[in-house]
Amino acid sequence: MPLTLLPLPAAEVLLDAAFLAPAEADVLLTELTASVAWRQEPIKLFGKQVMQPRLTAWYGDPAATYRYSGLQLEPLPWLPILQNLRERVEAAAGTRFNSVLLNLYRSGQDSMGYHADNEPELGLAPAIASLTLGATRTFRFKPRPTITAAALSLPLTSGSLLLMRGPTQQNWLHSLPKTARPVGPRLNLTFRWVDRA
């Protein structure tokens, strides 16, 4: 199933809700949860240092160092399973990626607040491909004050691929809020290109 453009003004957001079959997504969730070198890092949030409410890992090409929220991430070398997924996501997105940030949301209490992926090393109009494995969680888009548009809530199911590109990061914020509903773990892989030149 091809990527389909979502009705989000001043943005370019595409979704393939069935990029991976459910059975394959389940296998990948199990394998990656067990094999990835997960960390829980302290980050700066509104001037305070807090522990991230999720586990993370950063893999990529040797020069793909990434900085956000006061962290500097040095890439771990690609695992074969991640390299295979990178090639498949690149083919679907028509874009090259040199790194992937993995986020493991262990329960509904793990979350990500509103933010934009607009660090300088990502460029002005980055393409970011987000692959979901595991529990369905609601992904939210909120326009910046300069954009007149309604917010959008999007349930991302296991095996779905979301591609954000063009002016999306300049005009919109996105989040993965907490939920009181009992949910299992969700693993999210966000493939990106980091320019260290």
N, C-alpha and C positions, 0 to 999 in steps of 0.2 A: 504494500500500500504506500503510495507516495506521500510526501509531506504536503500538508494542506495549510494555506494561509489563514490565520485567524483574524477576526474583525477588530483589530486594535489600531486606532489611528496614530499616525506619526511613529510607527513602529513596523518591524518586519518580523513576525513571530509565526513559525510554522510547526505543525504537529503531525506526527504519525503515531496514532494510538496503538498500533499493532506492529511496531517495528520488529519486536521479538515475539515468538510464540510463548505462551504462558509456561510451558514445560521447560523451555530453554532458559527463560528468565529465572525460574525457580532454581535450576542447577547453577546458574551464574551467581545468584545471590548466596547460595551455600558455599560455593568455591571461593568467592571473593571475600566473604565475611571471614573465612578461615585463613586465607593466604595473604591478605593485605596487611602491611605494617601500620596498624591504626595508632593514632595518637590523639590525646585531648590536650589542646594548647590553651594557654591563657591569652586573651586578646584585650585590647583597649576599647572600651565602650563608654561613650560620654565621659571620657576622662578617667574612668575607673578600669582596673584590671579584673577581669572575670574569666572563669573557665568557659570555653565554648560549650554550648548545650548540644553537642554531638561529637562523634569521633571523625577524624579527618586523615587523609593521606594524600601525598603529592608525588606523582610519577611523571617522567617526561624525558626529553632529550637532555644531554648534559648541560647545555647553557640555559635551560628554561627555568631560571630562578624567578620566583613570584613573591611579591610583597602585598600584604593587605592587613588592615587592622593592627598594625604594629608588628606583624610577623614577617620573617623572611624565610621562605620555603625553598630548600634545595632539593631538586628532583631525585627521587630514587629511580634506578634503571627500570625500563619497561618490563613487566612480567609478560610472558607469552600470551596469557589470557587477555591482558589489557592491550597488547599490540594488535591482536586479532580484532578486538572490539573497535580500536581506533581505526583500523583499515575499513571496517564495515560502516562506521559512522561517517568517515570521510567520503566514502562512495555515495552515501545517502544525502549528505549535506552539500556535496560538490565543493568542499573546502578542506584544506590541510590543517592538521592540528599537531602541535609538538608537546602537548602536556595534558594531564587530566587531574582534576581535583575530585577526590572521592569523599563523600559525606555519608556517614552511617547514623541514621536517626533510629535509636534503639527502641523508642516507644513514642507515644503521642506527646510526651513532655519534652522531647528533643525538638529543636526548632531552629529557624533562621529568621531574623528580623528583616524589615524592609531595607533594601540596599540596591545599588547598581554595581554591575561589574565594569567599573570605569577607571581602573588603575592605568597609569600612563603606559605601562608595557603591553597592555592589550590593544592599544591604538584607539582612534576616534570612533570607529564603527566596528567593534569586534563581532566575530561570529562565535557563538557559544552553543554547543550542542549538549543537551542534558538528557541522559538516559536513566530511566527509573527502573529499579528492581525491588520487588517486595510489596509492602502494604501501599494501598492507595491513600495519598494525602492531597489536601487542597493546596494548590499553588496560586498565589495571588499577585496580580499586577495592580499598581496604583500610579496614576499619572502624576508627573511633576506639576507644580503650580502653573507653569507656562502652557500646559496642555489642557484643553477643555474636553474632557471625556470621562466616561464612567469607569470605575474600577472593574476588574474582571477576576472571577474566581474560576479555577480550572482544576478538576480532579485529574491527577496524573496516575495512571494505572501501571501495573508492572509490565515492562516491555515497551513502554511508550518512549518516543524520542521527540523532544521539544528543541527547536532551533530558534535562537534569538540572534538577529543580525541587523545590519543597517543602523538606523538611528535609535533603536530600541533602548539602549543603555543611557542615551542622552535624555530621553523623554519620559522614561518609565522606571519605577522601582518595583522590585519583586520580593516576595517573602514566602516562607513555609511556616505558618503559625502553629502553635501548640494546639492539641485537641484533647478534650476530656474523654473522647470516645476510645475504648480499648482497641488499639491497633498493634500489629506486629511490626518488626523492623522494616525500614525502608532504606535502600542503598541507592545513592544518586551519584552518577559519574558525569562531571561537566568537562567536556573536552574543549580546549582553547588553544590559541596561538599566542605565545609570549615572545615579544620582540626584545632581545637584549642587545641589539646593535647600538 
